[in-house]
Amino acid sequence: MFNFRAITHLLGLLIAISGLAMLLAIPFSLYYQSSDLEALLYSGLGSLVLGGAIWFFTRSEESQELKKRDGYLIVTMGWLVMSLIGSVPYMLSGAIPSFADAFFETMSGFTTTGASILGQHIEELPKGLHFWRAMTHWIGGMGIIVLTIAILPLLGIGGMQLYAAEVPGPTPDKLTPRVKETAKRLWIIYVALTAIEAIFLMFGGMNFFDSICHSMATLSTGGFSTRQASMAAFSPYHQYIVTLFMFLAGTNFALTYFALRGKPLKLWENEEFRIYLFVTLILTAVVTGVVFATQDIPFEQAFRESIFQILAVITTTGFGTADFTAWGPFLMVLFFFLMFCGACAGSTSGGMKLVRFIVVFKNSYLELKRQIFPKAILPVRFNGKSISEDIVGKIVAFFLIFVLIFVAGSFVMAAMGLDYMSALGSVAATLGNIGPGIGAVGPGDPENFAALPDAGKWFLSFLMLLGRLELFTVLMIFTPFFWKSR
């Protein structure tokens, strides 16, 4: 029923990749003479040996074609295993001695959530671990691009099937070697954009280390910063550069691929991208107006902070230049609802994604028309093409399950002693992979997620995984029929 040999083989590869990434942090540890050298060395070598051994002893000369159930299991177990392995350097170094805290921080990294338990101690973290922390974002972000563009459409998860015909790589029938071809092309774009942003940041005076860490956090829409004040610690120039690259990171990478191949009109022809751009511009105008009118700051600063925070939330990056919860109740509620939105499908952003909102709104409107014209055939259209009822049904189901999990999760966090604002904010921030929330976990609170009980951190870590892997991927393995042969 399951190809456990192939599943274990790939998990071994992921463990080895994690180990190699840890070793890449060692040069920074050596250069800055930080205290995390041994922890990174032992963790990296241990993971590399363990993963390499698993990969070597489970290899097979026969075809290792994977089925849908194998795909669900690999994706879920892959993120869990990498988060467990990735927690080791934090604990070995003593920087984050608690397993719950270390796992939370690592899961937040690999899921590109950006929620942190470091609170006021971010800048005390050794440089090597800072780089490893940023690297978890970057690896997770690339994994999400490959997952949402190359794998989930083949598993039948609602959302990216709408782009299946446009994706530069896989065919929508089975997991084939063409996924490797897709991944290779997307890796090139991802690496190139990261390098370009780092160069622009350094051009403005940011040091090499900070520019690399912030570039990896931007393109992955993760939001881990090396500074307690996040991007507020840097100049307006740097904030504008990060704003631009947050917008690019929130764009469907398949469309970015076509744009870079000399077909920029593909972007404008895409309905989701047009709405993404339109929403960003309209919200920037509204928020800038309110901030300029209510806060005693210059217009340029009001504009810069407004567009930065809008993109930080809508792309689920989570960087901060200002505390949007201090801008009044109207804007706090606006930003709270933006936490559920997300940017484009096929990007590294979290949330429900704009494409799902588009389909749900269109289907709801057509449902009203169907009440008047019950015999009329009124298909939902996206990018000028009819969407099958099957896909619409999956998207509506995703929408409802997301809301139900948010409500249930809020009750769970409230039962752990959080006030209602903090309960709502912590669940929205983790399920939507945002990072900062509202209440006690808001951007203005110095402790952020550090003050939560361990049980709350474990629960929110699970929500990060749920939100990052599109709900169904994780929930599927908890159903009895998933494990049945027929």
Secondary structure per residue as TSV (DSSP state, phi and psi in degrees):
chain	resnum	aa	ss	phi	psi
A	1	M	-	360.0	-51.5
A	2	F	-	-107.9	144.2
A	3	N	-	-92.4	76.4
A	4	F	H	-64.4	-29.3
A	5	R	H	-64.8	-45.9
A	6	A	H	-66.9	-38.5
A	7	I	H	-63.0	-48.7
A	8	T	H	-63.5	-37.6
A	9	H	H	-58.1	-47.1
A	10	L	H	-71.1	-35.3
A	11	L	H	-64.8	-38.1
A	12	G	H	-60.9	-39.8
A	13	L	H	-63.5	-41.0
A	14	L	H	-65.0	-39.0
A	15	I	H	-63.7	-42.2
A	16	A	H	-64.7	-39.8
A	17	I	H	-62.4	-41.0
A	18	S	H	-60.5	-43.1
A	19	G	H	-63.3	-42.4
A	20	L	H	-62.9	-40.3
A	21	A	H	-64.0	-36.9
A	22	M	H	-62.9	-40.8
A	23	L	H	-65.7	-28.1
A	24	L	T	-66.9	-18.5
A	25	A	T	-82.4	-14.6
A	26	I	H	-62.0	-41.8
A	27	P	H	-55.8	-36.2
A	28	F	H	-70.5	-37.0
A	29	S	H	-64.0	-40.7
A	30	L	H	-68.7	-44.8
A	31	Y	H	-63.6	-42.6
A	32	Y	T	-90.8	0.1
A	33	Q	T	51.5	47.3
A	34	S	-	-86.9	168.4
A	35	S	T	-86.7	8.1
A	36	D	T	-103.3	9.2
A	37	L	H	-58.5	-52.7
A	38	E	H	-63.9	-40.6
A	39	A	H	-61.6	-44.3
A	40	L	H	-68.4	-39.6
A	41	L	H	-65.4	-50.3
A	42	Y	H	-65.7	-42.6
A	43	S	H	-65.3	-44.6
A	44	G	H	-64.9	-48.5
A	45	L	H	-65.6	-41.2
A	46	G	H	-61.1	-44.5
A	47	S	H	-67.9	-39.0
A	48	L	H	-64.8	-43.5
A	49	V	H	-67.8	-46.8
A	50	L	H	-61.4	-51.1
A	51	G	H	-63.9	-40.5
A	52	G	H	-63.8	-38.9
A	53	A	H	-66.0	-44.8
A	54	I	H	-61.4	-44.1
A	55	W	H	-63.6	-42.5
A	56	F	H	-66.8	-45.8
A	57	F	H	-81.1	-5.9
A	58	T	T	-111.8	6.3
A	59	R	-	-70.0	156.8
A	60	S	-	-145.8	143.7
A	61	E	S	-79.2	-17.3
A	62	E	S	-79.7	162.6
A	63	S	-	-62.5	132.2
A	64	Q	-	-106.7	48.7
A	65	E	-	-64.4	135.8
A	66	L	-	-104.3	144.4
A	67	K	-	-100.9	177.1
A	68	K	H	-58.3	-45.9
A	69	R	H	-63.0	-38.8
A	70	D	H	-60.3	-39.6
A	71	G	H	-62.0	-45.6
A	72	Y	H	-58.8	-44.9
A	73	L	H	-69.0	-41.6
A	74	I	H	-62.8	-45.6
A	75	V	H	-62.7	-49.6
A	76	T	H	-66.6	-49.8
A	77	M	H	-65.2	-33.4
A	78	G	H	-60.5	-47.0
A	79	W	H	-67.9	-36.1
A	80	L	H	-67.6	-48.0
A	81	V	H	-62.9	-43.8
A	82	M	H	-65.5	-34.8
A	83	S	H	-69.4	-37.7
A	84	L	H	-65.8	-47.2
A	85	I	H	-64.5	-40.7
A	86	G	H	-68.1	-16.4
A	87	S	H	-76.6	-22.5
A	88	V	H	-59.0	-47.3
A	89	P	H	-59.6	-36.4
A	90	Y	H	-61.6	-43.7
A	91	M	H	-75.6	-41.1
A	92	L	H	-62.6	-36.3
A	93	S	H	-77.5	-19.0
A	94	G	T	84.3	-0.3
A	95	A	S	-66.0	-38.4
A	96	I	S	-133.1	86.7
A	97	P	-	-69.7	-27.1
A	98	S	-	-76.7	131.1
A	99	F	H	-64.1	-41.4
A	100	A	H	-60.1	-43.9
A	101	D	H	-67.7	-43.9
A	102	A	H	-64.5	-41.3
A	103	F	H	-66.6	-41.2
A	104	F	H	-58.9	-47.8
A	105	E	H	-64.1	-40.1
A	106	T	H	-72.5	-43.6
A	107	M	H	-61.1	-39.3
A	108	S	H	-61.4	-35.0
A	109	G	H	-71.0	-55.1
A	110	F	H	-65.4	-28.8
A	111	T	T	-88.2	2.6
A	112	T	T	54.5	37.5
A	113	T	-	-81.0	-50.9
A	114	G	-	90.9	2.0
A	115	A	-	-71.1	139.1
A	116	S	-	-133.6	147.1
A	117	I	S	-100.4	0.3
A	118	L	-	-73.6	-24.1
A	119	G	G	53.9	-122.4
A	120	Q	G	-79.1	-1.5
A	121	H	G	-104.4	14.6
A	122	I	G	-57.1	-45.8
A	123	E	G	-74.5	-9.4
A	124	E	G	-84.1	-12.6
A	125	L	S	-66.3	132.1
A	126	P	-	-58.0	151.8
A	127	K	H	-60.9	-39.0
A	128	G	H	-60.7	-43.0
A	129	L	H	-70.0	-32.6
A	130	H	H	-59.7	-43.4
A	131	F	H	-67.9	-41.6
A	132	W	H	-61.8	-39.5
A	133	R	H	-60.6	-44.5
A	134	A	H	-68.1	-35.5
A	135	M	H	-65.1	-35.0
A	136	T	H	-61.4	-39.8
A	137	H	H	-57.0	-51.6
A	138	W	H	-65.1	-43.0
A	139	I	H	-64.0	-45.1
A	140	G	H	-61.8	-39.8
A	141	G	H	-63.5	-44.9
A	142	M	H	-66.2	-38.1
A	143	G	H	-61.1	-37.8
A	144	I	H	-68.1	-39.1
A	145	I	H	-61.7	-49.2
A	146	V	H	-63.3	-39.6
A	147	L	I	-62.2	-52.7
A	148	T	I	-75.5	-25.3
A	149	I	I	-96.5	-37.2
A	150	A	I	-103.6	-25.5
A	151	I	I	-112.7	-50.8
A	152	L	H	-58.6	-38.1
A	153	P	H	-59.5	-32.1
A	154	L	H	-77.2	-22.4
A	155	L	H	-87.7	-10.3
A	156	G	T	86.8	24.5
A	157	I	-	-81.5	127.3
A	158	G	T	-58.7	134.2
A	159	G	T	133.2	-76.6
A	160	M	G	-77.3	-9.1
A	161	Q	G	-59.2	-26.6
A	162	L	G	-64.4	-21.8
A	163	Y	G	-105.4	1.9
A	164	A	T	-54.5	-37.3
A	165	A	T	-72.3	-20.4
A	166	E	T	-100.2	-13.1
A	167	V	S	-65.8	131.6
A	168	P	S	-79.8	71.2
A	169	G	S	171.3	-90.8
A	170	P	-	-74.0	157.5
A	171	T	-	-100.1	145.5
A	172	P	T	-80.5	45.2
A	173	D	T	-124.4	-41.0
A	174	K	S	-155.5	165.7
A	175	L	-	-75.6	110.9
A	176	T	-	-118.2	171.2
A	177	P	T	-60.1	-16.9
A	178	R	H	-66.0	-18.4
A	179	V	H	-59.9	-36.9
A	180	K	H	-62.4	-39.5
A	181	E	H	-63.6	-43.4
A	182	T	H	-62.2	-47.9
A	183	A	H	-58.9	-41.2
A	184	K	H	-61.2	-45.6
A	185	R	H	-65.3	-41.5
A	186	L	H	-70.8	-33.9
A	187	W	H	-59.8	-42.2
A	188	I	H	-60.8	-45.6
A	189	I	H	-63.3	-45.6
A	190	Y	H	-61.9	-47.6
A	191	V	H	-64.8	-43.1
A	192	A	H	-62.7	-46.3
A	193	L	H	-64.8	-37.2
A	194	T	H	-63.1	-45.3
A	195	A	H	-65.3	-41.6
A	196	I	H	-63.1	-43.6
A	197	E	H	-62.7	-42.9
A	198	A	H	-59.5	-40.5
A	199	I	H	-64.0	-44.4
A	200	F	H	-62.4	-39.9
A	201	L	H	-66.4	-42.0
A	202	M	H	-66.0	-34.5
A	203	F	H	-59.5	-30.1
A	204	G	T	-88.2	3.4
A	205	G	T	105.8	-1.6
A	206	M	-	-73.8	138.9
A	207	N	-	-68.8	163.6
A	208	F	H	-57.9	-45.1
A	209	F	H	-62.4	-50.5
A	210	D	H	-63.9	-37.4
A	211	S	H	-66.8	-40.1
A	212	I	H	-65.4	-48.3
A	213	C	H	-61.9	-42.8
A	214	H	H	-74.1	-30.5
A	215	S	H	-67.5	-42.9
A	216	M	H	-64.2	-37.7
A	217	A	H	-71.3	-31.0
A	218	T	H	-73.7	-52.9
A	219	L	H	-64.8	-27.2
A	220	S	T	-86.9	-3.5
A	221	T	T	50.4	43.2
A	222	G	-	-91.8	-57.7
A	223	G	-	99.5	0.7
A	224	F	-	-65.0	128.3
A	225	S	-	-114.5	159.3
A	226	T	S	-85.6	-4.4
A	227	R	S	-119.8	145.7
A	228	Q	T	-59.9	-38.0
A	229	A	T	-83.7	5.6
A	230	S	G	56.3	-138.9
A	231	M	G	-73.9	-9.2
A	232	A	G	-67.7	-16.1
A	233	A	G	-78.9	-7.0
A	234	F	S	-117.0	173.5
A	235	S	-	-73.3	162.6
A	236	P	H	-55.2	-36.7
A	237	Y	H	-57.1	-48.2
A	238	H	H	-63.5	-37.4
A	239	Q	H	-66.1	-38.3
A	240	Y	H	-67.4	-38.3
A	241	I	H	-63.4	-45.9
A	242	V	H	-64.9	-36.9
A	243	T	H	-58.0	-47.3
A	244	L	H	-60.7	-45.5
A	245	F	H	-76.1	-24.2
A	246	M	H	-64.0	-42.2
A	247	F	H	-61.2	-44.0
A	248	L	H	-64.3	-38.7
A	249	A	H	-67.6	-25.7
A	250	G	T	-84.7	-0.9
A	251	T	S	-91.5	143.9
A	252	N	-	-54.2	121.4
A	253	F	H	-68.7	-23.0
A	254	A	H	-66.6	-39.5
A	255	L	H	-69.7	-37.4
A	256	T	H	-60.9	-38.7
A	257	Y	H	-58.6	-47.7
A	258	F	H	-66.9	-38.0
A	259	A	H	-61.7	-40.9
A	260	L	H	-73.6	-17.9
A	261	R	T	-88.5	12.7
A	262	G	T	91.7	17.5
A	263	K	-	-123.7	62.6
A	264	P	T	-64.1	-23.2
A	265	L	H	-65.2	-20.1
A	266	K	H	-56.7	-35.2
A	267	L	H	-64.2	-51.9
A	268	W	H	-69.1	-29.8
A	269	E	H	-70.8	-16.4
A	270	N	-	-84.5	124.2
A	271	E	H	-64.4	-40.5
A	272	E	H	-65.7	-41.7
A	273	F	H	-63.8	-42.0
A	274	R	H	-60.5	-42.0
A	275	I	H	-68.9	-38.8
A	276	Y	H	-57.2	-47.4
A	277	L	H	-66.0	-45.2
A	278	F	H	-62.7	-46.1
A	279	V	H	-61.6	-43.0
A	280	T	H	-60.6	-44.8
A	281	L	H	-68.3	-44.8
A	282	I	H	-64.4	-46.1
A	283	L	H	-65.4	-36.0
A	284	T	H	-61.8	-42.9
A	285	A	H	-63.2	-44.0
A	286	V	H	-66.9	-50.6
A	287	V	H	-66.0	-40.8
A	288	T	H	-59.7	-44.2
A	289	G	H	-60.5	-45.2
A	290	V	H	-67.7	-45.3
A	291	V	H	-63.5	-43.6
A	292	F	H	-64.1	-34.8
A	293	A	H	-79.2	-27.0
A	294	T	H	-109.1	-18.6
A	295	Q	S	-110.8	145.3
A	296	D	S	-86.6	68.8
A	297	I	S	-137.5	157.3
A	298	P	-	-63.7	159.6
A	299	F	H	-61.7	-43.0
A	300	E	H	-59.6	-41.8
A	301	Q	H	-66.6	-39.9
A	302	A	H	-62.1	-43.0
A	303	F	H	-64.8	-47.5
A	304	R	H	-62.2	-47.2
A	305	E	H	-68.2	-34.2
A	306	S	H	-67.9	-51.3
A	307	I	H	-68.3	-32.9
A	308	F	H	-64.3	-49.5
A	309	Q	H	-69.4	-33.9
A	310	I	H	-62.0	-48.2
A	311	L	H	-70.5	-32.9
A	312	A	H	-62.9	-34.4
A	313	V	H	-87.4	-46.2
A	314	I	H	-68.4	-30.8
A	315	T	T	-89.8	-1.4
A	316	T	T	61.8	28.5
A	317	T	-	-72.8	-46.4
A	318	G	-	87.9	2.6
A	319	F	-	-61.5	160.4
A	320	G	-	-137.3	141.1
A	321	T	S	-122.4	-12.2
A	322	A	S	-156.6	160.4
A	323	D	-	-90.8	98.7
A	324	F	G	-66.9	-19.1
A	325	T	G	-71.8	-13.1
A	326	A	G	-94.7	4.1
A	327	W	S	-89.9	11.6
A	328	G	-	103.8	159.6
A	329	P	H	-62.5	-36.0
A	330	F	H	-60.4	-50.6
A	331	L	H	-72.5	-30.0
A	332	M	H	-64.8	-41.8
A	333	V	H	-66.4	-39.4
A	334	L	H	-60.1	-48.0
A	335	F	H	-67.3	-32.2
A	336	F	H	-61.9	-44.0
A	337	F	H	-70.8	-29.7
A	338	L	H	-64.5	-24.8
A	339	M	T	-61.8	-24.5
A	340	F	T	-89.4	-10.6
A	341	C	T	-75.6	-64.5
A	342	G	-	79.5	165.3
A	343	A	S	-95.3	-131.4
A	344	C	-	-86.3	148.2
A	345	A	T	-63.8	145.7
A	346	G	T	83.6	6.7
A	347	S	S	-105.1	-178.6
A	348	T	S	-87.7	-0.3
A	349	S	-	-71.2	158.9
A	350	G	-	-97.8	-145.8
A	351	G	S	73.8	-172.2
A	352	M	S	-81.8	-16.0
A	353	K	-	79.6	141.9
A	354	L	H	-62.8	-34.9
A	355	V	H	-59.5	-35.4
A	356	R	H	-70.1	-39.8
A	357	F	H	-62.1	-41.0
A	358	I	H	-60.5	-48.0
A	359	V	H	-66.1	-42.8
A	360	V	H	-65.1	-43.7
A	361	F	H	-64.6	-42.9
A	362	K	H	-64.5	-42.4
A	363	N	H	-65.1	-38.5
A	364	S	H	-64.8	-41.4
A	365	Y	H	-64.3	-44.0
A	366	L	H	-67.4	-28.2
A	367	E	H	-64.6	-35.2
A	368	L	H	-64.2	-41.9
A	369	K	H	-66.2	-35.1
A	370	R	H	-66.3	-26.5
A	371	Q	H	-67.4	-31.8
A	372	I	H	-86.9	-37.0
A	373	F	-	-121.6	75.7
A	374	P	T	-62.5	-23.6
A	375	K	T	-93.3	-6.0
A	376	A	-	-74.5	144.0
A	377	I	-	-94.8	108.6
A	378	L	-	-125.0	81.2
A	379	P	-	-74.3	149.6
A	380	V	-	-75.2	132.9
A	381	R	E	-114.6	140.3
A	382	F	E	-136.8	127.3
A	383	N	T	55.2	35.0
A	384	G	T	80.0	1.5
A	385	K	E	-116.4	146.0
A	386	S	E	-70.6	141.6
A	387	I	-	-103.5	135.1
A	388	S	-	-65.0	151.0
A	389	E	H	-61.9	-30.1
A	390	D	H	-61.6	-46.1
A	391	I	H	-67.9	-41.8
A	392	V	H	-59.8	-42.6
A	393	G	H	-62.0	-40.2
A	394	K	H	-67.2	-38.4
A	395	I	H	-68.3	-42.4
A	396	V	H	-63.3	-41.1
A	397	A	H	-62.6	-42.9
A	398	F	H	-58.3	-46.2
A	399	F	H	-56.7	-49.0
A	400	L	H	-67.4	-43.0
A	401	I	H	-64.3	-39.5
A	402	F	H	-59.0	-47.1
A	403	V	H	-65.1	-42.3
A	404	L	H	-62.9	-41.7
A	405	I	H	-65.9	-39.1
A	406	F	H	-60.6	-46.3
A	407	V	H	-64.0	-48.8
A	408	A	H	-62.5	-42.5
A	409	G	H	-62.8	-36.2
A	410	S	H	-65.0	-39.0
A	411	F	H	-64.8	-40.2
A	412	V	H	-61.7	-46.8
A	413	M	H	-68.2	-33.4
A	414	A	H	-66.9	-36.8
A	415	A	H	-65.9	-21.0
A	416	M	T	-87.6	4.5
A	417	G	T	105.4	1.2
A	418	L	-	-78.1	145.2
A	419	D	-	-68.4	164.8
A	420	Y	H	-63.5	-34.3
A	421	M	H	-66.5	-44.6
A	422	S	H	-69.4	-35.8
A	423	A	H	-64.4	-48.3
A	424	L	H	-62.8	-44.1
A	425	G	H	-65.8	-41.0
A	426	S	H	-67.1	-38.8
A	427	V	H	-71.7	-43.7
A	428	A	H	-61.8	-40.4
A	429	A	H	-68.7	-34.3
A	430	T	H	-91.5	-42.2
A	431	L	H	-65.6	-34.8
A	432	G	T	-89.8	0.9
A	433	N	T	56.7	42.0
A	434	I	-	-84.8	-52.0
A	435	G	S	117.8	-98.8
A	436	P	-	-75.0	148.1
A	437	G	-	-119.2	-133.0
A	438	I	S	-131.3	167.5
A	439	G	G	75.6	-138.3
A	440	A	G	-68.2	-15.7
A	441	V	G	-108.3	19.6
A	442	G	S	-76.4	168.2
A	443	P	T	-65.3	-18.9
A	444	G	T	-89.9	-8.4
A	445	D	-	-88.0	123.4
A	446	P	S	-65.6	-28.0
A	447	E	S	-84.8	-29.3
A	448	N	G	54.0	-123.2
A	449	F	G	-85.7	-3.1
A	450	A	G	-64.6	-31.0
A	451	A	G	-81.0	-6.3
A	452	L	S	-72.6	151.0
A	453	P	-	-67.3	157.8
A	454	D	H	-58.2	-38.9
A	455	A	H	-60.7	-38.7
A	456	G	H	-65.4	-38.2
A	457	K	H	-66.5	-40.2
A	458	W	H	-64.9	-42.5
A	459	F	H	-65.0	-44.1
A	460	L	H	-67.9	-30.9
A	461	S	H	-62.4	-40.3
A	462	F	H	-63.9	-40.1
A	463	L	H	-65.3	-36.6
A	464	M	H	-59.1	-45.5
A	465	L	H	-64.0	-43.2
A	466	L	H	-57.9	-51.9
A	467	G	H	-65.3	-39.7
A	468	R	H	-68.5	-35.7
A	469	L	T	-99.9	27.0
A	470	E	T	63.4	33.5
A	471	L	T	61.4	-65.8
A	472	F	H	-58.8	-36.7
A	473	T	H	-58.0	-40.0
A	474	V	H	-85.3	-46.2
A	475	L	H	-61.3	-31.2
A	476	M	G	-56.6	-39.8
A	477	I	G	-74.9	-8.9
A	478	F	G	-92.2	-0.7
A	479	T	S	-91.9	142.7
A	480	P	G	-64.3	-34.9
A	481	F	G	-69.3	-19.0
A	482	F	G	-64.6	-31.2
A	483	W	G	-96.2	-3.1
A	484	K	S	-82.6	148.3
A	485	S	-	-69.3	-28.5
A	486	R	-	-136.2	360.0
